[in-house]
Amino acid sequence: MHRKFFAGTALAAALIMSTAAPAAAQSGRYEVFGVAEDDLLKLRAGPGTGFVVVAGFPNGTALRVYECTQTGGTRWCEVAMERARGLRGYVSFAYLRKR
């Protein structure tokens, strides 16, 4: 019984650790791209569409990505503007590309 519990716990820990690594690997300098010409990428207070919109960024805006997490079917990244690091929030990773 204890062996099964230990094996299950070890497997769960390995799965958690394997999903944490890619998020950390995505940190760095990115820019906004793929947003419609008449729209902005929404910076949200938290990782999901249920959070309030704090600001909006047009294509080409330079951002620093700190960490990304998966929420539902979307990867959300905590970001700050390169020129205004005090303004932090979350954006969809789908609209970011490496600089």
Protein Blocks (a to p, Z undefined) as FASTA:
>chain_A
ZZmmmmmmmmmmmmmmmmmmmmmmmgccdddehiafkbccdddfbecfkbccfbdcdehi
acddfbdcdehjbccdddddfklmmlgcdddfklgccZZ
